[in-house]
Amino acid sequence: MKKLKKELKFYLKIIFSFLFITIFSTNVLSNEIFIKGNNFTDKRVILSLIENKPIDASQEYSNYIIKVLDKSALFENVTVEIVDNDYIVTVTEYFNINNIYFNNNDRLKDDELLAFADELNLKNLNPSNIDNYINEIQKLYESFGYNNINITYTEKKFLESNTADLIFDINEGSITKIKNIFFTGNVSIDNDELKSIIKSKTKTLINLFANNNFKKFTVENDVNIIEKYYRNKGFIDVNASYSIEYLKSNSVNIYFNITENNLYLFKDINILDDNNLLTKDVKSSINGLIKNSISLNETYSFDKVNLLKSNISDLIIKNGIEYFEVKILEKKDIQNISILYNITSIKPKYANQINIYGNSRTFDRVIRRELEISEGDAIYDSQLDRIRNKLSSLRLFKSVEVIEKEIDENLVNLEINVEETQTGTLNAGVSIGTIEGLGVVAGLSERNFYGTGRSLKALVNTTNNKTQFTLETTDRLFYENDVDVSFRAKLKDEDFAKTSSYKLQTFSTGFGIGYKINPKLRHSVDLDYIIKDYNVTNSSTVATAIEKSSGENISFVLKNNVFFNTLNSLMIPKNGRYISFTNLIETPTSSSNGTVKNLLTFRNYNKFDKNIFSYQAKLGNIISLNNNDILTDDKFSLGGRWLRGFDTFGAGPRDSRTSYVGGNNLITTKFDFAREITNNSDFPVYANIFNDYGLVWENKTKPINNDNSLRSSVGFGLKYYSPIGPIGFSWGFPLLDESYDIKRMFLFSIGNID
């Protein structure tokens, strides 16, 4: 009994202690939060915003409530009082937006602006949210070139429902245009070369359809492009900036200011393998790769360093070595840089999912076919760099970002974020000259037809004596390769009545396969079905082979092309080299056709200060598979731009003045020395002197005027790179010629002056 009383007394103490703690905590430590003024906002919604619950009554917690509710952007005003250890929260609600209306918006439609409001969560009349929305809309307009936009708004409130209509008045103004682009401080790279790489453009008569809208973000990106371009040419410490001059005509002048600093050269290049991942043979192969890729004392190139890193990674993978990474370590001295490729072991990573975002137009498969990895594959940093570079090289996206999202120690998700860009262009150009007269080129080009990654081109090219229509489409040959396949159709009308007494209409259709061997070298193979219709205009002077082929002639042509190009510009070349080799095999479809034709073209340009020296050459040969006379339009001709001082079809074998024959073999060379006679002008003028040599020879049936003699000329000229395009004047004087040659001393051309 005594034991029972003792236990009962113990339990009563516990119960009383529990009651005391409960009462104390309820009255002293537990606080209630009461909400006032929330006529249209549910109390539970407000309380859900307050994550931390109070443990006592304090001003610190009152400030916390105010901060949290202000951050929610739901209330115009929030106050907190402490009454009997309880918090009394009084809110003044913002009017919720019922409808949003827009006035005077032409460039951006209502649906686009409303979608943007949803994206920015514009739900009530919070002034900071509205101001943020206006700022973002202004940025969007500025991205299209509208830099004088003004946006105001009014409110129409409905007190009974605490809602409002928001009305925006948009004064778009007009698009700001770029008038001029200037560069300062660019000693080593000239203005034309820099203009060719930046995205900001000026409009000229040659490029009437250029987009010269002023966009500040484009100019900012141009600064990065210029710096990257300089660094890739050895100027690692380059610094570029810009300034804008606003003109009264709602146009701007853009000034890019460049500080080049020192030019760096490669000093030495080595590999480091502290983890002993590489065998002796692999190390030897890598050292051979380094030796063949970069020469010591060669100008530093960021692209070459990264390309070599990628090639080293590929070589290691091919030798069965896994789970490694290659890091580039650089050490600079005054004007030299040493490169160390540090090869280290890493923990394996595998791709769990590959997700693609931002491609609202481009199909996923267009992007996935560029990937060299798939779900479940091991991932290396070099692969991610290649994915980024390959997608950027498609010219379908403004930006490409590849992000790894780690799931666990060995598993990652890959996110590929792309921002699409405009892929359709309308092009037009004009050329005027004493050789071809007025020429017009116009066309449409789309690089991403209906989001398929397929390109489509339609082109019209016409001069006094030639009109050509071209339709071509290009796509990837198979899903997982880098080989392009193209299909095309061409219709060409040529008038040789004055030179060879006939007219020719050619229709061709066919397909081709092309691929890059490396960034500078490309190879393609084409097969065409060709119908040629010869129309003789003077049977007494036309070549016998043409007269025999009068009417339609059908053939198949297999063409091999190899192109090597390091020119800084195709329009205004000043540095670099261009080599092309073309082999054509025309399959015999009758006893009158069937040929093998080879043509090698070489161009080399070197710039020294204000001087440019160029050497150009052509070598050609054609043979008949049937031992027949080759048709005149298939033979080689001499004169015009490739032998100045002589007319087109002016030099070489002929039967009469209106019956040019040409020859089965060709060799021609051009030497030019040009010097700028202006002082760092945006529209420079070059004076040049030249010396040309050419020879065309050999025919199965000898023409009346037949010879194998060399032709030569010297001359001088002016080249003016004007706002309407390049303009060329030249005066040529034959040194070696024949009496029956047709001379042309003066040449004038706009658009094509090389």
VOMAR-966740 format. One record per residue (C-alpha): residue in one letter; x, y, z; chain. Coordinates in steps of 0.05 Angstrom, whole numbers, always signed. Example, Ala and Ser with C-alpha at 12.3 -4.5 7.8 and 13.67 -1.06 7.14 Angstrom:
<rs>
A_+246_-90_+156_A .
S_+273_-21_+143_A .
</rs>
This chain:
<rs>
M_+0_+0_+0_A .
K_+57_+47_+19_A .
K_+90_+30_-48_A .
L_+26_+47_-87_A .
K_+20_+115_-52_A .
K_+91_+130_-70_A .
E_+81_+114_-144_A .
L_+15_+154_-146_A .
K_+52_+214_-116_A .
F_+106_+208_-170_A .
Y_+55_+207_-227_A .
L_+17_+267_-199_A .
K_+82_+308_-199_A .
I_+93_+291_-272_A .
I_+21_+311_-291_A .
F_+26_+378_-253_A .
S_+93_+392_-285_A .
F_+64_+379_-354_A .
L_+4_+424_-341_A .
F_+50_+480_-315_A .
I_+94_+477_-377_A .
T_+34_+476_-423_A .
I_+0_+535_-389_A .
F_+66_+574_-386_A .
S_+83_+562_-459_A .
T_+12_+580_-481_A .
N_+9_+644_-443_A .
V_+81_+667_-448_A .
L_+118_+633_-506_A .
S_+63_+619_-558_A .
N_+40_+679_-599_A .
E_-18_+686_-648_A .
I_-14_+723_-715_A .
F_-78_+761_-733_A .
I_-88_+789_-803_A .
K_-129_+851_-819_A .
G_-145_+886_-884_A .
N_-142_+823_-926_A .
N_-210_+833_-960_A .
F_-190_+796_-1023_A .
T_-130_+754_-1001_A .
D_-141_+689_-963_A .
K_-110_+689_-893_A .
R_-80_+620_-905_A .
V_-43_+647_-965_A .
I_-13_+703_-923_A .
L_+6_+657_-866_A .
S_+39_+608_-915_A .
L_+87_+664_-934_A .
I_+112_+669_-862_A .
E_+155_+607_-855_A .
N_+187_+619_-787_A .
K_+138_+616_-729_A .
P_+145_+663_-670_A .
I_+172_+638_-604_A .
D_+166_+704_-567_A .
A_+141_+775_-577_A .
S_+196_+819_-607_A .
Q_+206_+877_-654_A .
E_+256_+834_-693_A .
Y_+201_+785_-711_A .
S_+154_+843_-730_A .
N_+207_+868_-779_A .
Y_+213_+798_-807_A .
I_+138_+795_-821_A .
I_+141_+863_-856_A .
K_+201_+842_-898_A .
V_+170_+776_-920_A .
L_+102_+806_-939_A .
D_+135_+865_-975_A .
K_+176_+816_-1015_A .
S_+113_+780_-1037_A .
A_+93_+843_-1077_A .
L_+20_+831_-1058_A .
F_+10_+890_-1012_A .
E_+17_+965_-1019_A .
N_+30_+973_-944_A .
V_+43_+927_-885_A .
T_+44_+945_-810_A .
V_+53_+901_-749_A .
E_+32_+914_-677_A .
I_+45_+872_-615_A .
V_-16_+867_-570_A .
D_-16_+819_-510_A .
N_+41_+780_-541_A .
D_+2_+772_-605_A .
Y_+20_+801_-673_A .
I_-33_+844_-707_A .
V_-14_+848_-781_A .
T_-51_+901_-822_A .
V_-44_+899_-898_A .
T_-66_+945_-953_A .
E_-77_+904_-1016_A .
Y_-54_+923_-1086_A .
F_-109_+924_-1138_A .
N_-105_+860_-1179_A .
I_-100_+870_-1254_A .
N_-162_+850_-1291_A .
N_-142_+869_-1363_A .
I_-80_+899_-1397_A .
Y_-89_+942_-1459_A .
F_-37_+972_-1506_A .
N_-41_+1033_-1551_A .
N_+2_+1051_-1612_A .
N_+44_+987_-1611_A .
D_+60_+968_-1683_A .
R_+125_+929_-1678_A .
L_+104_+884_-1620_A .
K_+34_+856_-1621_A .
D_-14_+852_-1561_A .
D_-6_+777_-1555_A .
E_+70_+783_-1550_A .
L_+66_+838_-1497_A .
L_+14_+800_-1457_A .
A_+56_+737_-1459_A .
F_+115_+778_-1433_A .
A_+71_+804_-1376_A .
D_+55_+732_-1356_A .
E_+128_+713_-1359_A .
L_+145_+771_-1311_A .
N_+85_+754_-1266_A .
L_+52_+822_-1273_A .
K_-11_+809_-1233_A .
N_-25_+873_-1193_A .
L_-11_+948_-1191_A .
N_+54_+942_-1154_A .
P_+93_+1002_-1182_A .
S_+161_+968_-1180_A .
N_+133_+908_-1219_A .
I_+103_+955_-1271_A .
D_+168_+994_-1277_A .
N_+207_+930_-1285_A .
Y_+158_+908_-1340_A .
I_+167_+974_-1376_A .
N_+242_+969_-1372_A .
E_+241_+898_-1401_A .
I_+194_+920_-1457_A .
Q_+242_+977_-1473_A .
K_+300_+928_-1476_A .
L_+259_+884_-1523_A .
Y_+245_+944_-1568_A .
E_+319_+963_-1566_A .
S_+336_+894_-1591_A .
F_+300_+912_-1655_A .
G_+334_+980_-1660_A .
Y_+281_+1024_-1627_A .
N_+323_+1068_-1581_A .
N_+276_+1127_-1571_A .
I_+217_+1089_-1544_A .
N_+174_+1121_-1489_A .
I_+123_+1081_-1449_A .
T_+72_+1110_-1400_A .
Y_+11_+1078_-1367_A .
T_-56_+1095_-1334_A .
E_-99_+1056_-1286_A .
K_-174_+1045_-1285_A .
K_-194_+1019_-1216_A .
F_-256_+981_-1194_A .
L_-262_+990_-1118_A .
E_-318_+939_-1107_A .
S_-275_+882_-1134_A .
N_-206_+910_-1118_A .
T_-186_+901_-1191_A .
A_-161_+948_-1244_A .
D_-148_+954_-1318_A .
L_-78_+975_-1338_A .
I_-70_+1016_-1402_A .
F_+0_+1025_-1433_A .
D_+13_+1080_-1484_A .
I_+73_+1063_-1526_A .
N_+109_+1115_-1568_A .
E_+156_+1070_-1609_A .
G_+192_+1125_-1647_A .
S_+233_+1104_-1707_A .
I_+290_+1054_-1713_A .
T_+359_+1083_-1699_A .
K_+407_+1069_-1757_A .
I_+482_+1060_-1759_A .
K_+513_+1114_-1803_A .
N_+587_+1099_-1795_A .
I_+633_+1050_-1759_A .
F_+703_+1074_-1740_A .
F_+763_+1039_-1710_A .
T_+822_+1069_-1673_A .
G_+885_+1037_-1649_A .
N_+882_+978_-1698_A .
V_+953_+979_-1725_A .
S_+958_+905_-1742_A .
I_+888_+890_-1769_A .
D_+856_+938_-1818_A .
N_+786_+967_-1816_A .
D_+757_+923_-1871_A .
E_+778_+859_-1836_A .
L_+748_+882_-1771_A .
K_+683_+903_-1805_A .
S_+677_+835_-1836_A .
I_+676_+800_-1768_A .
I_+630_+845_-1726_A .
K_+554_+840_-1727_A .
S_+540_+915_-1731_A .
K_+535_+936_-1803_A .
T_+526_+998_-1846_A .
K_+482_+999_-1908_A .
T_+513_+1011_-1976_A .
L_+489_+1004_-2048_A .
I_+525_+938_-2053_A .
N_+490_+910_-1992_A .
L_+423_+946_-1995_A .
F_+390_+893_-1951_A .
A_+441_+895_-1895_A .
N_+410_+905_-1827_A .
N_+440_+970_-1802_A .
N_+394_+978_-1741_A .
F_+432_+1003_-1680_A .
K_+428_+953_-1623_A .
K_+469_+967_-1562_A .
F_+475_+894_-1541_A .
T_+502_+878_-1610_A .
V_+556_+931_-1604_A .
E_+574_+903_-1535_A .
N_+580_+834_-1565_A .
D_+622_+863_-1622_A .
V_+673_+885_-1570_A .
N_+679_+812_-1547_A .
I_+684_+789_-1620_A .
I_+741_+839_-1634_A .
E_+779_+818_-1571_A .
K_+771_+744_-1587_A .
Y_+794_+756_-1659_A .
Y_+856_+794_-1635_A .
R_+873_+741_-1583_A .
N_+869_+688_-1637_A .
K_+921_+727_-1676_A .
G_+970_+730_-1618_A .
F_+949_+794_-1583_A .
I_+931_+762_-1516_A .
D_+929_+826_-1476_A .
V_+885_+865_-1524_A .
N_+833_+912_-1496_A .
A_+773_+938_-1535_A .
S_+718_+987_-1518_A .
Y_+666_+1028_-1554_A .
S_+632_+1096_-1553_A .
I_+569_+1119_-1588_A .
E_+558_+1186_-1622_A .
Y_+483_+1202_-1627_A .
L_+465_+1244_-1687_A .
K_+404_+1288_-1698_A .
S_+381_+1245_-1756_A .
N_+364_+1188_-1707_A .
S_+428_+1153_-1729_A .
V_+493_+1138_-1694_A .
N_+567_+1133_-1707_A .
I_+601_+1076_-1671_A .
Y_+673_+1082_-1649_A .
F_+712_+1019_-1630_A .
N_+775_+1036_-1590_A .
I_+829_+982_-1591_A .
T_+893_+975_-1551_A .
E_+931_+918_-1584_A .
N_+990_+911_-1535_A .
N_+1044_+858_-1548_A .
L_+1043_+803_-1601_A .
Y_+1058_+735_-1570_A .
L_+1094_+676_-1602_A .
F_+1094_+602_-1582_A .
K_+1157_+587_-1543_A .
D_+1149_+513_-1526_A .
I_+1093_+462_-1521_A .
N_+1095_+401_-1476_A .
I_+1052_+349_-1442_A .
L_+1050_+330_-1368_A .
D_+1028_+260_-1347_A .
D_+1038_+256_-1271_A .
N_+986_+200_-1265_A .
N_+1024_+156_-1316_A .
L_+961_+146_-1358_A .
L_+998_+146_-1424_A .
T_+1041_+91_-1454_A .
K_+1107_+108_-1487_A .
D_+1076_+99_-1557_A .
V_+1017_+145_-1540_A .
K_+1065_+199_-1514_A .
S_+1105_+193_-1577_A .
S_+1042_+201_-1620_A .
I_+1020_+262_-1580_A .
N_+1089_+294_-1588_A .
G_+1085_+281_-1663_A .
L_+1015_+312_-1664_A .
I_+1041_+374_-1627_A .
K_+1099_+381_-1676_A .
N_+1053_+377_-1737_A .
S_+1002_+425_-1707_A .
I_+1041_+484_-1680_A .
S_+1110_+510_-1697_A .
L_+1155_+544_-1646_A .
N_+1160_+619_-1655_A .
E_+1093_+617_-1692_A .
T_+1042_+671_-1674_A .
Y_+999_+649_-1615_A .
S_+929_+626_-1634_A .
F_+875_+609_-1583_A .
D_+839_+567_-1635_A .
K_+901_+526_-1650_A .
V_+913_+513_-1576_A .
N_+842_+488_-1566_A .
L_+841_+448_-1630_A .
L_+905_+413_-1608_A .
K_+873_+398_-1541_A .
S_+814_+366_-1576_A .
N_+859_+326_-1621_A .
I_+901_+302_-1562_A .
S_+837_+279_-1527_A .
D_+814_+242_-1589_A .
L_+881_+207_-1596_A .
I_+880_+185_-1523_A .
I_+809_+158_-1529_A .
K_+827_+120_-1593_A .
N_+882_+85_-1554_A .
G_+831_+58_-1504_A .
I_+849_+104_-1446_A .
E_+788_+128_-1407_A .
Y_+770_+174_-1350_A .
F_+819_+231_-1361_A .
E_+818_+305_-1375_A .
V_+865_+352_-1410_A .
K_+878_+420_-1379_A .
I_+914_+476_-1414_A .
L_+966_+513_-1373_A .
E_+997_+576_-1402_A .
K_+1059_+614_-1379_A .
K_+1075_+683_-1409_A .
D_+1138_+722_-1411_A .
I_+1150_+788_-1447_A .
Q_+1127_+766_-1516_A .
N_+1128_+690_-1513_A .
I_+1080_+639_-1486_A .
S_+1092_+567_-1464_A .
I_+1036_+515_-1467_A .
L_+1031_+454_-1422_A .
Y_+976_+402_-1434_A .
N_+965_+371_-1365_A .
I_+934_+302_-1372_A .
T_+903_+277_-1307_A .
S_+858_+220_-1286_A .
I_+786_+235_-1264_A .
K_+727_+197_-1236_A .
P_+682_+172_-1292_A .
K_+620_+211_-1309_A .
Y_+562_+184_-1349_A .
A_+505_+220_-1384_A .
N_+438_+204_-1352_A .
Q_+393_+250_-1394_A .
I_+408_+299_-1450_A .
N_+356_+355_-1449_A .
I_+350_+410_-1501_A .
Y_+318_+478_-1486_A .
G_+305_+541_-1526_A .
N_+294_+509_-1595_A .
S_+223_+533_-1606_A .
R_+232_+528_-1682_A .
T_+289_+478_-1694_A .
F_+272_+405_-1686_A .
D_+308_+366_-1630_A .
R_+336_+317_-1681_A .
V_+374_+373_-1717_A .
I_+412_+386_-1652_A .
R_+419_+314_-1630_A .
R_+451_+293_-1695_A .
E_+510_+339_-1678_A .
L_+522_+304_-1611_A .
E_+577_+252_-1607_A .
I_+549_+224_-1542_A .
S_+482_+195_-1521_A .
E_+449_+174_-1456_A .
G_+493_+125_-1418_A .
D_+559_+145_-1451_A .
A_+620_+169_-1413_A .
I_+630_+245_-1416_A .
Y_+694_+284_-1425_A .
D_+703_+360_-1422_A .
S_+733_+360_-1492_A .
Q_+668_+329_-1518_A .
L_+627_+384_-1487_A .
D_+671_+437_-1519_A .
R_+663_+403_-1587_A .
I_+587_+399_-1579_A .
R_+585_+474_-1563_A .
N_+630_+491_-1622_A .
K_+593_+446_-1671_A .
L_+525_+474_-1653_A .
S_+552_+545_-1658_A .
S_+582_+530_-1727_A .
L_+513_+512_-1754_A .
R_+496_+587_-1754_A .
L_+426_+570_-1730_A .
F_+434_+596_-1659_A .
K_+454_+663_-1629_A .
S_+483_+628_-1568_A .
V_+496_+557_-1544_A .
E_+506_+535_-1472_A .
V_+522_+464_-1448_A .
I_+512_+453_-1373_A .
E_+525_+392_-1330_A .
K_+475_+379_-1274_A .
E_+504_+329_-1225_A .
I_+457_+274_-1201_A .
D_+507_+235_-1161_A .
E_+582_+224_-1160_A .
N_+584_+190_-1228_A .
L_+519_+211_-1263_A .
V_+501_+277_-1295_A .
N_+445_+307_-1336_A .
L_+466_+350_-1395_A .
E_+426_+413_-1410_A .
I_+436_+444_-1478_A .
N_+408_+514_-1479_A .
V_+404_+548_-1547_A .
E_+379_+616_-1568_A .
E_+354_+615_-1640_A .
T_+372_+669_-1689_A .
Q_+345_+695_-1755_A .
T_+366_+646_-1810_A .
G_+332_+675_-1872_A .
T_+364_+730_-1914_A .
L_+348_+769_-1976_A .
N_+410_+788_-2017_A .
A_+420_+835_-2075_A .
G_+481_+863_-2110_A .
V_+500_+902_-2171_A .
S_+564_+901_-2213_A .
I_+581_+946_-2271_A .
G_+640_+938_-2317_A .
T_+668_+946_-2386_A .
I_+672_+870_-2395_A .
E_+604_+844_-2373_A .
G_+565_+909_-2371_A .
L_+511_+914_-2318_A .
G_+504_+854_-2273_A .
V_+451_+841_-2220_A .
V_+451_+786_-2168_A .
A_+390_+774_-2125_A .
G_+369_+716_-2082_A .
L_+335_+686_-2022_A .
S_+371_+642_-1972_A .
E_+343_+603_-1913_A .
R_+391_+561_-1869_A .
N_+337_+527_-1827_A .
F_+278_+511_-1871_A .
Y_+218_+498_-1826_A .
G_+265_+480_-1769_A .
T_+295_+420_-1804_A .
G_+366_+446_-1808_A .
R_+359_+442_-1884_A .
S_+384_+502_-1925_A .
L_+347_+529_-1986_A .
K_+375_+579_-2036_A .
A_+344_+613_-2096_A .
L_+390_+658_-2138_A .
V_+385_+700_-2201_A .
N_+449_+724_-2234_A .
T_+445_+765_-2297_A .
T_+493_+805_-2341_A .
N_+490_+831_-2412_A .
N_+510_+763_-2441_A .
K_+488_+714_-2387_A .
T_+427_+699_-2344_A .
Q_+428_+643_-2292_A .
F_+374_+616_-2245_A .
T_+395_+570_-2189_A .
L_+353_+531_-2138_A .
E_+391_+490_-2086_A .
T_+376_+454_-2021_A .
T_+427_+423_-1973_A .
D_+417_+375_-1914_A .
R_+456_+324_-1874_A .
L_+467_+258_-1911_A .
F_+453_+213_-1852_A .
Y_+432_+225_-1780_A .
E_+501_+215_-1748_A .
N_+554_+245_-1794_A .
D_+583_+311_-1816_A .
V_+571_+300_-1890_A .
D_+523_+346_-1927_A .
V_+482_+326_-1988_A .
S_+455_+378_-2036_A .
F_+405_+377_-2093_A .
R_+402_+432_-2145_A .
A_+373_+455_-2211_A .
K_+404_+508_-2256_A .
L_+381_+543_-2319_A .
K_+432_+586_-2356_A .
D_+427_+627_-2420_A .
E_+493_+651_-2451_A .
D_+502_+694_-2512_A .
F_+567_+681_-2550_A .
A_+541_+711_-2616_A .
K_+593_+767_-2618_A .
T_+652_+723_-2598_A .
S_+637_+654_-2625_A .
S_+573_+659_-2668_A .
Y_+526_+618_-2624_A .
K_+480_+620_-2564_A .
L_+476_+567_-2511_A .
Q_+421_+547_-2462_A .
T_+441_+498_-2408_A .
F_+395_+462_-2359_A .
S_+427_+419_-2305_A .
T_+401_+381_-2245_A .
G_+439_+337_-2197_A .
F_+463_+325_-2127_A .
G_+528_+331_-2089_A .
I_+562_+308_-2026_A .
G_+609_+354_-1987_A .
Y_+647_+352_-1922_A .
K_+702_+390_-1885_A .
I_+768_+354_-1879_A .
N_+790_+408_-1830_A .
P_+767_+481_-1818_A .
K_+808_+505_-1878_A .
L_+799_+446_-1926_A .
R_+735_+421_-1959_A .
H_+720_+367_-2009_A .
S_+657_+355_-2050_A .
V_+633_+306_-2104_A .
D_+576_+325_-2152_A .
L_+538_+287_-2205_A .
D_+497_+327_-2255_A .
Y_+450_+311_-2312_A .
I_+461_+366_-2365_A .
I_+422_+386_-2427_A .
K_+457_+436_-2473_A .
D_+420_+469_-2530_A .
Y_+466_+503_-2581_A .
N_+435_+556_-2626_A .
V_+481_+576_-2683_A .
T_+474_+650_-2701_A .
N_+523_+651_-2760_A .
S_+538_+584_-2794_A .
S_+593_+614_-2837_A .
T_+636_+634_-2777_A .
V_+617_+585_-2723_A .
A_+667_+531_-2703_A .
T_+655_+464_-2738_A .
A_+647_+426_-2672_A .
I_+592_+474_-2650_A .
E_+556_+470_-2717_A .
K_+557_+393_-2714_A .
S_+528_+396_-2643_A .
S_+472_+446_-2659_A .
G_+409_+429_-2620_A .
E_+403_+390_-2555_A .
N_+461_+350_-2526_A .
I_+454_+307_-2464_A .
S_+510_+286_-2417_A .
F_+526_+265_-2345_A .
V_+582_+302_-2309_A .
L_+619_+277_-2247_A .
K_+656_+332_-2211_A .
N_+707_+330_-2155_A .
N_+724_+395_-2118_A .
V_+777_+409_-2065_A .
F_+780_+478_-2033_A .
F_+833_+506_-1986_A .
N_+819_+576_-1960_A .
T_+855_+620_-1909_A .
L_+837_+688_-1940_A .
N_+817_+742_-1892_A .
S_+760_+762_-1939_A .
L_+734_+739_-2006_A .
M_+710_+810_-2024_A .
I_+773_+847_-2005_A .
P_+830_+796_-1995_A .
K_+893_+824_-1963_A .
N_+923_+764_-1928_A .
G_+919_+689_-1937_A .
R_+916_+636_-1991_A .
Y_+862_+604_-2034_A .
I_+872_+539_-2073_A .
S_+819_+502_-2111_A .
F_+824_+440_-2154_A .
T_+767_+416_-2198_A .
N_+763_+351_-2237_A .
L_+704_+340_-2284_A .
I_+689_+276_-2321_A .
E_+635_+282_-2374_A .
T_+610_+212_-2389_A .
P_+603_+197_-2464_A .
T_+529_+192_-2483_A .
S_+544_+198_-2558_A .
S_+604_+199_-2604_A .
S_+609_+275_-2599_A .
N_+618_+284_-2523_A .
G_+657_+255_-2465_A .
T_+715_+294_-2433_A .
V_+760_+297_-2373_A .
K_+775_+368_-2349_A .
N_+822_+392_-2294_A .
L_+829_+463_-2267_A .
L_+875_+487_-2212_A .
T_+867_+558_-2184_A .
F_+917_+590_-2137_A .
R_+913_+658_-2102_A .
N_+962_+685_-2050_A .
Y_+959_+753_-2015_A .
N_+1009_+785_-1968_A .
K_+1000_+852_-1933_A .
F_+1059_+894_-1911_A .
D_+1039_+959_-1876_A .
K_+999_+994_-1930_A .
N_+1024_+949_-1986_A .
I_+991_+886_-2014_A .
F_+1027_+838_-2059_A .
S_+986_+783_-2094_A .
Y_+1002_+726_-2140_A .
Q_+947_+688_-2176_A .
A_+951_+631_-2225_A .
K_+907_+583_-2265_A .
L_+927_+516_-2296_A .
G_+877_+478_-2339_A .
N_+873_+417_-2384_A .
I_+816_+381_-2421_A .
I_+819_+318_-2463_A .
S_+766_+283_-2505_A .
L_+748_+211_-2487_A .
N_+727_+199_-2559_A .
N_+787_+233_-2591_A .
N_+740_+286_-2620_A .
D_+742_+362_-2624_A .
I_+721_+391_-2557_A .
L_+664_+441_-2558_A .
T_+684_+514_-2553_A .
D_+646_+527_-2488_A .
D_+683_+470_-2454_A .
K_+752_+495_-2476_A .
F_+794_+547_-2441_A .
S_+794_+620_-2461_A .
L_+843_+677_-2448_A .
G_+832_+751_-2435_A .
G_+793_+799_-2391_A .
R_+808_+799_-2317_A .
W_+858_+742_-2322_A .
L_+898_+776_-2378_A .
R_+888_+851_-2373_A .
G_+900_+891_-2436_A .
F_+861_+839_-2476_A .
D_+786_+832_-2486_A .
T_+747_+772_-2459_A .
F_+759_+716_-2510_A .
G_+811_+765_-2538_A .
A_+875_+724_-2538_A .
G_+888_+655_-2568_A .
P_+866_+611_-2626_A .
R_+807_+636_-2668_A .
D_+777_+627_-2738_A .
S_+753_+700_-2743_A .
R_+736_+760_-2700_A .
T_+668_+729_-2685_A .
S_+692_+657_-2680_A .
Y_+736_+648_-2619_A .
V_+760_+576_-2610_A .
G_+804_+575_-2548_A .
G_+846_+514_-2530_A .
N_+851_+450_-2491_A .
N_+905_+475_-2444_A .
L_+912_+539_-2403_A .
I_+964_+572_-2360_A .
T_+957_+644_-2335_A .
T_+989_+684_-2279_A .
K_+977_+752_-2249_A .
F_+1026_+793_-2206_A .
D_+997_+854_-2170_A .
F_+1029_+905_-2124_A .
A_+981_+953_-2091_A .
R_+993_+1010_-2041_A .
E_+941_+1049_-2002_A .
I_+945_+1123_-2020_A .
T_+895_+1145_-1968_A .
N_+910_+1152_-1894_A .
N_+872_+1100_-1852_A .
S_+807_+1116_-1888_A .
D_+744_+1076_-1880_A .
F_+740_+1078_-1956_A .
P_+812_+1068_-1977_A .
V_+841_+1079_-2046_A .
Y_+896_+1034_-2072_A .
A_+942_+1048_-2131_A .
N_+968_+984_-2164_A .
I_+1014_+961_-2218_A .
F_+1009_+892_-2251_A .
N_+1042_+843_-2298_A .
D_+1001_+787_-2329_A .
Y_+1021_+726_-2370_A .
G_+977_+675_-2405_A .
L_+978_+619_-2456_A .
V_+921_+577_-2484_A .
W_+937_+524_-2535_A .
E_+924_+458_-2571_A .
N_+863_+438_-2614_A .
K_+849_+374_-2652_A .
T_+828_+414_-2713_A .
K_+874_+474_-2722_A .
P_+838_+541_-2726_A .
I_+855_+591_-2780_A .
N_+892_+634_-2730_A .
N_+929_+582_-2689_A .
D_+990_+591_-2646_A .
N_+1023_+568_-2582_A .
S_+1054_+635_-2565_A .
L_+1055_+669_-2497_A .
R_+1015_+732_-2484_A .
S_+1035_+785_-2434_A .
S_+1015_+853_-2410_A .
V_+1033_+907_-2359_A .
G_+991_+962_-2331_A .
F_+968_+1004_-2272_A .
G_+903_+1019_-2239_A .
L_+863_+1045_-2180_A .
K_+819_+1007_-2131_A .
Y_+770_+1047_-2089_A .
Y_+731_+1012_-2034_A .
S_+674_+1061_-2034_A .
P_+608_+1064_-1994_A .
I_+574_+1032_-2054_A .
G_+624_+976_-2060_A .
P_+693_+965_-2091_A .
I_+707_+1004_-2155_A .
G_+765_+986_-2201_A .
F_+799_+1022_-2258_A .
S_+857_+992_-2297_A .
W_+897_+1008_-2359_A .
G_+931_+948_-2391_A .
F_+983_+948_-2446_A .
P_+1001_+884_-2484_A .
L_+1075_+866_-2486_A .
L_+1067_+800_-2524_A .
D_+1009_+793_-2572_A .
E_+986_+771_-2641_A .
S_+957_+814_-2696_A .
Y_+889_+779_-2693_A .
D_+881_+787_-2617_A .
I_+827_+835_-2593_A .
K_+856_+886_-2544_A .
R_+821_+924_-2490_A .
M_+864_+975_-2455_A .
F_+814_+1003_-2404_A .
L_+775_+962_-2354_A .
F_+724_+990_-2306_A .
S_+684_+950_-2255_A .
I_+639_+960_-2195_A .
G_+630_+900_-2149_A .
N_+680_+852_-2178_A .
I_+749_+882_-2186_A .
D_+798_+825_-2173_A .
</rs>
